[in-house]
Amino acid sequence: MNKRFFVTIILGGALALSACNSGGVRRNPGKIYAPDMTYSRAYDAYTENPIFEDGLTSRKPVAGTIARGNDLPYHIDQDDTTRWYALQSPYKFTEGEIAEGKRLYDIHCGICHGQKLDGNGPLYDGGNGPYAAAPANFLGPNYINMPIGKMYHAVVFGKNMMGSYASQLNTKQRWKVLAYIKQVQAENGGAPFTLLKDGENATNNATVEVAADSSVAVN
């Protein structure tokens, strides 16, 4: 009995010790479940790819295609300001969408133009901010009746010191922001607001909260 016990202990110890030493030989890990998930057959983005002539894995969209959910582009040359300025919004908006336009305005525009749309955002701050010149006052006489197409052109291509916001805002978001601006302008002596969807309760005389917060959300 004791002899068998000691033999078992010795053999078990030998097996344990041998398992701890591979002898410099890489052991086979065994079978792998779904090996194509462990060893990807795909090429990672920005890596070299021998399949394509230019050797690039990341591909440009197929010419002439539009990503799902995106709008068709405006085929108007940047310098054709006559056509841009005559452009009208292809959308009408609900009150909720105009509220979203205000949110986007506060993020992207309010830092310069101010939450009151008076050109007195934090970057100007009455002349005490880092900007020496006041941004456009959307409630002033030069802007309160500015054509919405002219504003859209400025958002897409930039104007004076303002850069383009084409990469920050998609087509519908740009029109939402401009709809919000036009609604506030209408309530401050500008042209009647015509971008509200039929059936909405808001009117041209409805109160829009322009300066609810003193801070501007910056993205």
KETOR-259261 format. One record per residue (C-alpha): chain; x, y, z. Coordinates in nm, 2 decimals. Layout:
<nodes>
<node><mol>A</mol><x>X</x><y>Y</y><z>Z</z></node>
...
</nodes>
This chain:
<nodes>
<node><mol>A</mol><x>0.00</x><y>0.00</y><z>0.00</z></node>
<node><mol>A</mol><x>0.27</x><y>0.24</y><z>0.10</z></node>
<node><mol>A</mol><x>0.48</x><y>0.14</y><z>-0.21</z></node>
<node><mol>A</mol><x>0.19</x><y>0.22</y><z>-0.44</z></node>
<node><mol>A</mol><x>0.13</x><y>0.55</y><z>-0.27</z></node>
<node><mol>A</mol><x>0.50</x><y>0.66</y><z>-0.30</z></node>
<node><mol>A</mol><x>0.51</x><y>0.55</y><z>-0.67</z></node>
<node><mol>A</mol><x>0.20</x><y>0.75</y><z>-0.74</z></node>
<node><mol>A</mol><x>0.35</x><y>1.06</y><z>-0.57</z></node>
<node><mol>A</mol><x>0.67</x><y>1.02</y><z>-0.76</z></node>
<node><mol>A</mol><x>0.50</x><y>0.98</y><z>-1.10</z></node>
<node><mol>A</mol><x>0.26</x><y>1.27</y><z>-1.03</z></node>
<node><mol>A</mol><x>0.55</x><y>1.50</y><z>-0.93</z></node>
<node><mol>A</mol><x>0.74</x><y>1.40</y><z>-1.24</z></node>
<node><mol>A</mol><x>0.45</x><y>1.48</y><z>-1.46</z></node>
<node><mol>A</mol><x>0.39</x><y>1.81</y><z>-1.29</z></node>
<node><mol>A</mol><x>0.76</x><y>1.91</y><z>-1.33</z></node>
<node><mol>A</mol><x>0.76</x><y>1.80</y><z>-1.70</z></node>
<node><mol>A</mol><x>0.45</x><y>2.02</y><z>-1.76</z></node>
<node><mol>A</mol><x>0.64</x><y>2.32</y><z>-1.63</z></node>
<node><mol>A</mol><x>0.92</x><y>2.29</y><z>-1.88</z></node>
<node><mol>A</mol><x>0.86</x><y>2.29</y><z>-2.25</z></node>
<node><mol>A</mol><x>1.22</x><y>2.21</y><z>-2.33</z></node>
<node><mol>A</mol><x>1.25</x><y>2.50</y><z>-2.57</z></node>
<node><mol>A</mol><x>0.98</x><y>2.35</y><z>-2.79</z></node>
<node><mol>A</mol><x>0.67</x><y>2.56</y><z>-2.86</z></node>
<node><mol>A</mol><x>0.36</x><y>2.36</y><z>-2.76</z></node>
<node><mol>A</mol><x>0.06</x><y>2.34</y><z>-2.98</z></node>
<node><mol>A</mol><x>-0.22</x><y>2.54</y><z>-2.82</z></node>
<node><mol>A</mol><x>-0.48</x><y>2.29</y><z>-2.95</z></node>
<node><mol>A</mol><x>-0.79</x><y>2.36</y><z>-3.14</z></node>
<node><mol>A</mol><x>-0.92</x><y>2.72</y><z>-3.17</z></node>
<node><mol>A</mol><x>-1.29</x><y>2.79</y><z>-3.19</z></node>
<node><mol>A</mol><x>-1.37</x><y>3.03</y><z>-3.48</z></node>
<node><mol>A</mol><x>-1.01</x><y>3.08</y><z>-3.59</z></node>
<node><mol>A</mol><x>-1.11</x><y>3.35</y><z>-3.84</z></node>
<node><mol>A</mol><x>-1.20</x><y>3.57</y><z>-3.54</z></node>
<node><mol>A</mol><x>-0.87</x><y>3.50</y><z>-3.36</z></node>
<node><mol>A</mol><x>-0.66</x><y>3.54</y><z>-3.68</z></node>
<node><mol>A</mol><x>-0.84</x><y>3.81</y><z>-3.88</z></node>
<node><mol>A</mol><x>-0.84</x><y>3.77</y><z>-4.25</z></node>
<node><mol>A</mol><x>-0.93</x><y>4.14</y><z>-4.30</z></node>
<node><mol>A</mol><x>-0.70</x><y>4.43</y><z>-4.36</z></node>
<node><mol>A</mol><x>-0.70</x><y>4.70</y><z>-4.09</z></node>
<node><mol>A</mol><x>-0.76</x><y>5.06</y><z>-4.20</z></node>
<node><mol>A</mol><x>-0.45</x><y>5.25</y><z>-4.29</z></node>
<node><mol>A</mol><x>-0.25</x><y>4.93</y><z>-4.35</z></node>
<node><mol>A</mol><x>-0.09</x><y>4.83</y><z>-4.67</z></node>
<node><mol>A</mol><x>-0.31</x><y>4.63</y><z>-4.90</z></node>
<node><mol>A</mol><x>-0.17</x><y>4.43</y><z>-5.19</z></node>
<node><mol>A</mol><x>-0.52</x><y>4.39</y><z>-5.35</z></node>
<node><mol>A</mol><x>-0.54</x><y>4.75</y><z>-5.47</z></node>
<node><mol>A</mol><x>-0.30</x><y>4.92</y><z>-5.71</z></node>
<node><mol>A</mol><x>-0.24</x><y>5.21</y><z>-5.48</z></node>
<node><mol>A</mol><x>-0.17</x><y>4.97</y><z>-5.19</z></node>
<node><mol>A</mol><x>-0.43</x><y>5.15</y><z>-4.96</z></node>
<node><mol>A</mol><x>-0.68</x><y>4.96</y><z>-4.75</z></node>
<node><mol>A</mol><x>-0.91</x><y>5.26</y><z>-4.68</z></node>
<node><mol>A</mol><x>-1.11</x><y>5.34</y><z>-4.99</z></node>
<node><mol>A</mol><x>-1.28</x><y>5.66</y><z>-5.10</z></node>
<node><mol>A</mol><x>-1.66</x><y>5.65</y><z>-5.16</z></node>
<node><mol>A</mol><x>-1.76</x><y>5.54</y><z>-5.51</z></node>
<node><mol>A</mol><x>-1.78</x><y>5.84</y><z>-5.73</z></node>
<node><mol>A</mol><x>-2.13</x><y>5.98</y><z>-5.77</z></node>
<node><mol>A</mol><x>-2.27</x><y>5.81</y><z>-5.46</z></node>
<node><mol>A</mol><x>-2.43</x><y>5.97</y><z>-5.15</z></node>
<node><mol>A</mol><x>-2.41</x><y>5.81</y><z>-4.81</z></node>
<node><mol>A</mol><x>-2.74</x><y>5.69</y><z>-4.67</z></node>
<node><mol>A</mol><x>-2.91</x><y>5.96</y><z>-4.47</z></node>
<node><mol>A</mol><x>-2.72</x><y>6.24</y><z>-4.64</z></node>
<node><mol>A</mol><x>-2.87</x><y>6.51</y><z>-4.87</z></node>
<node><mol>A</mol><x>-2.79</x><y>6.56</y><z>-5.23</z></node>
<node><mol>A</mol><x>-2.52</x><y>6.82</y><z>-5.28</z></node>
<node><mol>A</mol><x>-2.59</x><y>7.16</y><z>-5.42</z></node>
<node><mol>A</mol><x>-2.42</x><y>7.18</y><z>-5.76</z></node>
<node><mol>A</mol><x>-2.35</x><y>7.55</y><z>-5.73</z></node>
<node><mol>A</mol><x>-2.00</x><y>7.70</y><z>-5.77</z></node>
<node><mol>A</mol><x>-1.87</x><y>7.87</y><z>-5.46</z></node>
<node><mol>A</mol><x>-1.83</x><y>8.20</y><z>-5.65</z></node>
<node><mol>A</mol><x>-2.18</x><y>8.19</y><z>-5.80</z></node>
<node><mol>A</mol><x>-2.32</x><y>8.41</y><z>-5.52</z></node>
<node><mol>A</mol><x>-2.63</x><y>8.50</y><z>-5.71</z></node>
<node><mol>A</mol><x>-2.76</x><y>8.15</y><z>-5.70</z></node>
<node><mol>A</mol><x>-2.64</x><y>8.09</y><z>-5.35</z></node>
<node><mol>A</mol><x>-2.81</x><y>8.40</y><z>-5.21</z></node>
<node><mol>A</mol><x>-3.14</x><y>8.30</y><z>-5.38</z></node>
<node><mol>A</mol><x>-3.13</x><y>7.96</y><z>-5.22</z></node>
<node><mol>A</mol><x>-3.42</x><y>7.87</y><z>-4.99</z></node>
<node><mol>A</mol><x>-3.44</x><y>7.60</y><z>-4.73</z></node>
<node><mol>A</mol><x>-3.58</x><y>7.27</y><z>-4.87</z></node>
<node><mol>A</mol><x>-3.71</x><y>7.19</y><z>-4.52</z></node>
<node><mol>A</mol><x>-3.98</x><y>7.31</y><z>-4.28</z></node>
<node><mol>A</mol><x>-3.92</x><y>7.23</y><z>-3.91</z></node>
<node><mol>A</mol><x>-4.11</x><y>7.13</y><z>-3.60</z></node>
<node><mol>A</mol><x>-4.07</x><y>7.33</y><z>-3.28</z></node>
<node><mol>A</mol><x>-3.85</x><y>7.05</y><z>-3.16</z></node>
<node><mol>A</mol><x>-3.62</x><y>7.07</y><z>-3.46</z></node>
<node><mol>A</mol><x>-3.59</x><y>7.45</y><z>-3.41</z></node>
<node><mol>A</mol><x>-3.50</x><y>7.38</y><z>-3.05</z></node>
<node><mol>A</mol><x>-3.23</x><y>7.15</y><z>-3.18</z></node>
<node><mol>A</mol><x>-3.12</x><y>7.43</y><z>-3.41</z></node>
<node><mol>A</mol><x>-3.08</x><y>7.65</y><z>-3.10</z></node>
<node><mol>A</mol><x>-2.87</x><y>7.38</y><z>-2.93</z></node>
<node><mol>A</mol><x>-2.64</x><y>7.36</y><z>-3.24</z></node>
<node><mol>A</mol><x>-2.62</x><y>7.74</y><z>-3.26</z></node>
<node><mol>A</mol><x>-2.51</x><y>7.76</y><z>-2.89</z></node>
<node><mol>A</mol><x>-2.24</x><y>7.50</y><z>-2.96</z></node>
<node><mol>A</mol><x>-2.10</x><y>7.62</y><z>-3.28</z></node>
<node><mol>A</mol><x>-2.21</x><y>7.99</y><z>-3.32</z></node>
<node><mol>A</mol><x>-2.29</x><y>8.13</y><z>-2.98</z></node>
<node><mol>A</mol><x>-1.92</x><y>8.15</y><z>-2.87</z></node>
<node><mol>A</mol><x>-1.88</x><y>8.43</y><z>-3.12</z></node>
<node><mol>A</mol><x>-2.23</x><y>8.56</y><z>-3.21</z></node>
<node><mol>A</mol><x>-2.36</x><y>8.54</y><z>-2.85</z></node>
<node><mol>A</mol><x>-2.67</x><y>8.36</y><z>-2.72</z></node>
<node><mol>A</mol><x>-2.87</x><y>8.68</y><z>-2.78</z></node>
<node><mol>A</mol><x>-2.75</x><y>8.68</y><z>-3.14</z></node>
<node><mol>A</mol><x>-2.61</x><y>9.03</y><z>-3.08</z></node>
<node><mol>A</mol><x>-2.25</x><y>8.95</y><z>-3.17</z></node>
<node><mol>A</mol><x>-2.14</x><y>8.97</y><z>-2.81</z></node>
<node><mol>A</mol><x>-2.03</x><y>8.62</y><z>-2.74</z></node>
<node><mol>A</mol><x>-1.76</x><y>8.52</y><z>-2.49</z></node>
<node><mol>A</mol><x>-1.48</x><y>8.56</y><z>-2.75</z></node>
<node><mol>A</mol><x>-1.57</x><y>8.93</y><z>-2.79</z></node>
<node><mol>A</mol><x>-1.73</x><y>9.01</y><z>-2.45</z></node>
<node><mol>A</mol><x>-1.79</x><y>9.37</y><z>-2.51</z></node>
<node><mol>A</mol><x>-1.44</x><y>9.43</y><z>-2.63</z></node>
<node><mol>A</mol><x>-1.29</x><y>9.25</y><z>-2.33</z></node>
<node><mol>A</mol><x>-1.25</x><y>8.91</y><z>-2.49</z></node>
<node><mol>A</mol><x>-0.97</x><y>8.78</y><z>-2.71</z></node>
<node><mol>A</mol><x>-1.14</x><y>8.90</y><z>-3.03</z></node>
<node><mol>A</mol><x>-1.08</x><y>9.27</y><z>-3.10</z></node>
<node><mol>A</mol><x>-1.36</x><y>9.30</y><z>-3.36</z></node>
<node><mol>A</mol><x>-1.72</x><y>9.23</y><z>-3.28</z></node>
<node><mol>A</mol><x>-1.87</x><y>8.93</y><z>-3.47</z></node>
<node><mol>A</mol><x>-2.19</x><y>8.99</y><z>-3.68</z></node>
<node><mol>A</mol><x>-2.49</x><y>9.11</y><z>-3.49</z></node>
<node><mol>A</mol><x>-2.78</x><y>8.90</y><z>-3.63</z></node>
<node><mol>A</mol><x>-3.03</x><y>9.15</y><z>-3.49</z></node>
<node><mol>A</mol><x>-2.86</x><y>9.45</y><z>-3.64</z></node>
<node><mol>A</mol><x>-2.98</x><y>9.63</y><z>-3.96</z></node>
<node><mol>A</mol><x>-2.72</x><y>9.46</y><z>-4.18</z></node>
<node><mol>A</mol><x>-2.83</x><y>9.11</y><z>-4.09</z></node>
<node><mol>A</mol><x>-3.18</x><y>9.10</y><z>-3.96</z></node>
<node><mol>A</mol><x>-3.32</x><y>9.07</y><z>-4.32</z></node>
<node><mol>A</mol><x>-3.03</x><y>8.90</y><z>-4.48</z></node>
<node><mol>A</mol><x>-3.14</x><y>8.63</y><z>-4.72</z></node>
<node><mol>A</mol><x>-3.11</x><y>8.28</y><z>-4.57</z></node>
<node><mol>A</mol><x>-2.92</x><y>8.16</y><z>-4.88</z></node>
<node><mol>A</mol><x>-2.65</x><y>8.42</y><z>-4.82</z></node>
<node><mol>A</mol><x>-2.62</x><y>8.29</y><z>-4.46</z></node>
<node><mol>A</mol><x>-2.61</x><y>7.93</y><z>-4.58</z></node>
<node><mol>A</mol><x>-2.32</x><y>8.03</y><z>-4.81</z></node>
<node><mol>A</mol><x>-2.13</x><y>8.18</y><z>-4.52</z></node>
<node><mol>A</mol><x>-2.18</x><y>7.86</y><z>-4.31</z></node>
<node><mol>A</mol><x>-2.06</x><y>7.63</y><z>-4.59</z></node>
<node><mol>A</mol><x>-1.77</x><y>7.84</y><z>-4.72</z></node>
<node><mol>A</mol><x>-1.69</x><y>8.08</y><z>-4.43</z></node>
<node><mol>A</mol><x>-1.70</x><y>8.46</y><z>-4.44</z></node>
<node><mol>A</mol><x>-1.42</x><y>8.71</y><z>-4.34</z></node>
<node><mol>A</mol><x>-1.26</x><y>8.58</y><z>-4.02</z></node>
<node><mol>A</mol><x>-1.52</x><y>8.30</y><z>-3.98</z></node>
<node><mol>A</mol><x>-1.42</x><y>7.97</y><z>-4.12</z></node>
<node><mol>A</mol><x>-1.64</x><y>7.71</y><z>-4.28</z></node>
<node><mol>A</mol><x>-1.86</x><y>7.49</y><z>-4.07</z></node>
<node><mol>A</mol><x>-1.93</x><y>7.24</y><z>-4.35</z></node>
<node><mol>A</mol><x>-1.75</x><y>6.96</y><z>-4.16</z></node>
<node><mol>A</mol><x>-1.91</x><y>7.03</y><z>-3.83</z></node>
<node><mol>A</mol><x>-2.27</x><y>7.05</y><z>-3.95</z></node>
<node><mol>A</mol><x>-2.45</x><y>6.84</y><z>-4.21</z></node>
<node><mol>A</mol><x>-2.69</x><y>6.99</y><z>-4.46</z></node>
<node><mol>A</mol><x>-3.01</x><y>6.96</y><z>-4.24</z></node>
<node><mol>A</mol><x>-2.83</x><y>7.08</y><z>-3.93</z></node>
<node><mol>A</mol><x>-2.72</x><y>7.40</y><z>-4.11</z></node>
<node><mol>A</mol><x>-3.07</x><y>7.47</y><z>-4.21</z></node>
<node><mol>A</mol><x>-3.19</x><y>7.40</y><z>-3.85</z></node>
<node><mol>A</mol><x>-2.95</x><y>7.66</y><z>-3.72</z></node>
<node><mol>A</mol><x>-3.05</x><y>7.91</y><z>-3.98</z></node>
<node><mol>A</mol><x>-3.42</x><y>7.85</y><z>-3.91</z></node>
<node><mol>A</mol><x>-3.36</x><y>7.92</y><z>-3.54</z></node>
<node><mol>A</mol><x>-3.18</x><y>8.25</y><z>-3.63</z></node>
<node><mol>A</mol><x>-3.46</x><y>8.35</y><z>-3.87</z></node>
<node><mol>A</mol><x>-3.72</x><y>8.28</y><z>-3.61</z></node>
<node><mol>A</mol><x>-3.55</x><y>8.50</y><z>-3.35</z></node>
<node><mol>A</mol><x>-3.50</x><y>8.77</y><z>-3.62</z></node>
<node><mol>A</mol><x>-3.87</x><y>8.76</y><z>-3.71</z></node>
<node><mol>A</mol><x>-3.95</x><y>8.83</y><z>-3.34</z></node>
<node><mol>A</mol><x>-3.72</x><y>9.13</y><z>-3.34</z></node>
<node><mol>A</mol><x>-3.85</x><y>9.31</y><z>-3.65</z></node>
<node><mol>A</mol><x>-3.72</x><y>9.08</y><z>-3.92</z></node>
<node><mol>A</mol><x>-3.92</x><y>8.92</y><z>-4.20</z></node>
<node><mol>A</mol><x>-4.20</x><y>8.68</y><z>-4.10</z></node>
<node><mol>A</mol><x>-4.09</x><y>8.33</y><z>-4.01</z></node>
<node><mol>A</mol><x>-4.20</x><y>8.08</y><z>-4.27</z></node>
<node><mol>A</mol><x>-4.01</x><y>7.77</y><z>-4.19</z></node>
<node><mol>A</mol><x>-4.24</x><y>7.62</y><z>-3.93</z></node>
<node><mol>A</mol><x>-4.42</x><y>7.29</y><z>-4.03</z></node>
<node><mol>A</mol><x>-4.79</x><y>7.31</y><z>-4.08</z></node>
<node><mol>A</mol><x>-4.98</x><y>7.21</y><z>-3.77</z></node>
<node><mol>A</mol><x>-4.73</x><y>7.34</y><z>-3.52</z></node>
<node><mol>A</mol><x>-4.85</x><y>7.57</y><z>-3.25</z></node>
<node><mol>A</mol><x>-4.58</x><y>7.83</y><z>-3.27</z></node>
<node><mol>A</mol><x>-4.65</x><y>8.17</y><z>-3.44</z></node>
<node><mol>A</mol><x>-4.43</x><y>8.46</y><z>-3.55</z></node>
<node><mol>A</mol><x>-4.51</x><y>8.62</y><z>-3.22</z></node>
<node><mol>A</mol><x>-4.42</x><y>8.32</y><z>-3.00</z></node>
<node><mol>A</mol><x>-4.15</x><y>8.39</y><z>-2.75</z></node>
<node><mol>A</mol><x>-3.82</x><y>8.22</y><z>-2.81</z></node>
<node><mol>A</mol><x>-3.59</x><y>8.21</y><z>-2.51</z></node>
<node><mol>A</mol><x>-3.27</x><y>8.36</y><z>-2.65</z></node>
<node><mol>A</mol><x>-3.08</x><y>8.44</y><z>-2.33</z></node>
<node><mol>A</mol><x>-3.19</x><y>8.17</y><z>-2.09</z></node>
<node><mol>A</mol><x>-2.84</x><y>8.09</y><z>-1.99</z></node>
<node><mol>A</mol><x>-2.54</x><y>8.31</y><z>-1.95</z></node>
<node><mol>A</mol><x>-2.30</x><y>8.04</y><z>-2.05</z></node>
<node><mol>A</mol><x>-2.24</x><y>7.90</y><z>-2.40</z></node>
<node><mol>A</mol><x>-2.19</x><y>7.53</y><z>-2.45</z></node>
<node><mol>A</mol><x>-1.87</x><y>7.48</y><z>-2.65</z></node>
<node><mol>A</mol><x>-1.81</x><y>7.14</y><z>-2.82</z></node>
</nodes>
